[in-house]
Amino acid sequence: MAVALLAIALLAYKKHRLRRLFPLSIAFGLFVLKVGLLHLDSLYPMLQSELEVSSVAAEFGMLAMIFFAFIRK
């Protein structure tokens, strides 16, 4: 689902060139990355702490990109 939202946001950015859509596209991409990291956690349990830190960093990046999308004119 997140990959579909990423594709739609990228297509909308490419078509309309609205600068507000670019951070939103990055946020969807970071969400896809976060989900991937959570799946890697089940495959490699010995990397749990590193993957958890990466997941939190991706979540912070998502929130920051959504914030930037809202404040941009």
Secondary structure as GFF3:
##gff-version 3
##sequence-region A 1 73
A	DSSP	alpha_helix	2	16	.	.	.	ID=ss1
A	DSSP	alpha_helix	21	43	.	.	.	ID=ss2
A	DSSP	three_ten_helix	45	47	.	.	.	ID=ss3
A	DSSP	alpha_helix	48	71	.	.	.	ID=ss4
###
